[in-house]
Amino acid sequence: MNKQKLIITIVAAIGALSIFLPWVSLQLSTTITANGAHVEGWIGFILYIIPIAYCVFAGNREKSLQTKKDKMMVAIPALIALIVGGVGGYGSAFNSAVLSAPRNDPVAHQMKGMADLRAASSLQFGFYLFIAAGLIVAILAFVIKAKNESKTKSE
């Protein structure tokens, strides 16, 4: 497999699998974590599968992404996953953490509203991996080129 397609496939797989890692932690009397496996996370998972499938099954695996269509078929789903996961995924994971908090938690009863709960929450590495994978896949689609490609353009 071409180096560009291999790296894109690996990074997109990391992005897809990051929905199962912690996205949000909520510090109450105990720490509650929630992952990205909610509606937006699953949409992102499917969107990360598109670049993987395109790199593995479409065209010649030994050639880099050469046409604008090839690059867009990889970059656009990754950027949509980035937006969907970044905007909606955090909210869903946060709501899941809040809903899974024990009803009789003494710290939660002292909080006055959603703003206090948001202040007690923090983003975790699964969320950051999900976002970074979207950016990296989109950038790699346009940056890495085959050695013979860069030579022919410079001559």
N, C-alpha and C positions, 0 to 999 in steps of 0.2 A: 504494500500500500504506500502511496505517496506520503511524504513527510507532513505536508500541509493537512491532508485529509486525516491522517492518523492523529495528529495533535488536536484537530477540531473534534474528532470523534471522542477522544479521551476527555477533553474539557466539557463537551456537551453531556457525556455520561456522568461526569462529576456533578454538573448542574442538575441533571435529572434525578440522581440519587440523593442530592442534598435535601430534597423535600422530606426525607426520613430522619434527618438530623435535627437537633433543637434549633428553633427559630427565635423563640421568645422565652424568657424566664421571668417569673413573677415572684418577687420576694415578699412573702407574707410570714406567718410563723414557720412555715416550711417553704421550700423553693418548689415552685410548680413550673414545669417546662412544657412547651407545646411545639410540635413540629409543623412543617408546611404541608402535610398531607390533608389538605382541605380542598375546597373547590378550586381556588386559584392555584394552589400547589399542583394539583393534578393537571390543570390546564397547562401549567408550565412544564410539567413532566412530559406531556404529549408534545408540546412545542419543542422541547429539547430532543425528542426522538426523531423529529423531521431532519435536522442536520446530520444526525448519526446515520439514518437510513439513506439519505442522499449521498453522503460520502462513501458509504459501504456498497450500495447497490446501483447507483446511477453512473452511467458512463464508464470510462476506463479508470480503474483504481490506481493505476500507475502514473496518471497525469494529475497535475494540480488543478484547482478550480480555475478555468481559463476564461470562460465567457462571463459577461455581466449577469446573465441569468443564473449560472452556477453559483456565483458569489451571493446573489440576492436570495436564492433558495436556502442558503445556509445562514446568512446574516439576519434576514427579516424575522424568521421564527424565533431566533435567539433574542432579538431585541424586543419582540412582543412578549416573550416569556419574562424578560427583565422588567418590563413595564407592568405586566399583570401581577407578577410575584412581588415586585417592589411596592406597588400601590395597594393591591387587595390582599396579598398573601400575609403581610404583616398584621393587618387588621383581623383577618380570620384566625391567625395563630394567637393573637392577643385575646380575642374573644373566647377562644377555646380554653386558654389558660384561666381566664376569669371564671368561666362556667365550671371548670373542673376544681375550683377552689372549694374547700370544705365550707359548708354553710355556717358552721359555728366557729370559724377562725377568728380569734380575738383581734388580730391585727387588721383583718378586713373590716371588722365592725367599727374600728376607729377611723377608717378612711371616710372622707366626706363625699366622695364621688369618683367619677371616671378619671378625672385629672390626677387624683392621688394614686389611683391604680396604675395609670400610665407612668407616673413618676417612680413607682415601685417596680416597673418592668425594665428589662434590658434586652437588646437584640443579641442573638447568639450566632455562632459560627456557621450554622446551616444556612441562615438567611444571607450572610455575607458571601458564602460560596455560590449560592443561587444567583445573586446579583453579579458577582465577578465573572461567573461562567458566561452569562449573557453578553457582557462587554467583551470578554476575551474571544469568544467564538466570532462575534461580529467583526472584531479587528483582524483576527487571523484570516478570515475569508479574503481580506484585501491585502494583507501585508506579506505573508510568506509566499514566495514564488519559487518555481523550479529554477535550478542553476542555468539551464539552457534558455529559459525565458528571459532572465535578466540580461544575459549576454546578447541575445538577438535584438533587444530593444535599445541597448546602448551602442550598437554598431551602426 
